[in-house]
Amino acid sequence: MESVINKLAEIETAATKIMQAAENQKKLQDEQQEERIAKFDADLEAETAKRIEEITTKLHSTTLITNRITEHCPRRFTKTL
């Protein structure tokens, strides 16, 4: 009977170690995933800012051109709008 109890204790110890290792692995994977998410977010934010700047520059350029056209021929331009 004592040998059965000892064997059960060994099994319990082994199971505890396995569960702890699994928990540690899960924590590591969670941390890695959080790092990937943070990098993705930062990259997306940088790309978005770049695109907004490009669009703003293009819009500003287009507005300047439109203003110059309307200064030189306001009637003709406004009729086409």
ABEGO torsion letter per residue (X at the ends): XAAAAAAAAAAAAAAAAAAAAAAAAAAAAAAAAAAAAAAAAAAAAAAAAAAAAAAAAAAAAAAAAAAAAAAABAAAAAAAX
